[in-house]
Amino acid sequence: MNTKFGPSRKPGVKKIADKTGFSPATVSLVLNNKGTFTEETKHAIRQAYTELSHDLAVSEGKPFVRLLIEETIAVHNDSYNGEILRAIENECRLLGFEVMLNFVRAGDEPLSWLENISGLILLGGGLITDEIVQELRGYAVPMVLVDNYTHMGEGLSVHSDHYGAGYLATEYLIRNGHTHIGFISGPAKYKPLIDRYAGYCAALRENGLTLVTDYITPNFDRKYIKGYYEMKYLLELPCRPTAVFAVSDRSAFGALQALQDAGLTPGRDIELIGCDNISGDQEIKRRIPTVHIPRAEVGQMAARFLLEAMRGNELSGKVIIPGRLVLPETSEAAAGGAQSNAITAAAGGSESGQHFS
């Protein structure tokens, strides 16, 4: 595994066009996340890219791992998963092996993901269910779950402390004097979002506050304006909350738009906090606090632990990396010092730190 390889070759646009039957212009636009195409077209081109990359890696004798992620996640346009993915790819190349991206679709046959691979990385949840993880474990292939885990606790998973992040965000609002705190939810199929909700509930309970079910928004699942209709729902309550924890920065951005449309000011009329600290959401950074989720560190650790598993050092359990509070107009460097350990102290029963056996 210490063998050094040169820069990896990638399949050319013309080869992908020949394989799929689409024009080179269409292939180039899809691979660069430009233009408007059907999901079937994008899937065909991305799948051809993956297969041709696999063939090149095999022909060059390179060890490689397959990275699985739900296809409904727009990886290249998603700052959250995109940062984890880039960290995994960069770390894997430093360690001497390649990563082949594979989009998981409903009805896929898990056995097809195992051909000629040295290991598996499963990023996120959704279609990557506990049942699929259990089936893959049966083939004894080195495997690491990233930003996901099984409820049975089997195998090795690496993720941020999402429970602690939810606790920290909610306690921040409580310390600011709020007792009526709403929660903008996300899809239940993603465990990190459920864990953030659990942290929200724990912070309320441990501070003697009642969980008001009306303050938990339905998930309206609007693809491009997450959080907007959820915040409108909270604003229309007879007794609306004075503060709101949005489960993600994307939801917080939609919530900000809803507040603006209602003529309300965040921090004055309703206090709002997000979660993720996505670098591209400058509007979030300027106007509201958020909780930093260490995505790059999660990706790097996942690659390193997978290498250990590929060397025969079987590990199990959870590697959990804590986050930190980031205030508006505050750089990460300034927030990192005093707040770096705050999540551990605040989260009480949260599983912060690294745990494996």
Buried (B, 14 or more C-beta within 10 A) or exposed (E): EEEEBEEBEEBEBEBBBBBBEBEBEBBBBBBEEEEEBEEEBBBBBBBBBBBBBBEBBEEEEBBBBBBBBBBBBEBBEBBBBBBBBBBBBBBBBEBBBBBBBBBBEEEBEBEEBEEEBBBBBBBBBBBBBBEBBEEBBEEEBBBBBBBBBBEEEBBBBBBBBBBBBBBBBBBBBBEEEBBBBBBBBBBEBBBBBBBBBBBBBBBBEBEEBEEBEEBBBEBBEEEEBBBBBBBBBBBEEEEBBBBBBBBBBBBBBBBBBBBEEBEBEBBEBBBBBBBBBBEEBEEBBEBBBBBBBBBBBBBBBBBBBBBBBBEEEEBEBBBBBBBBBBBEEBEEEEBEEEBBEBBBEBBBEBBBEEEBE
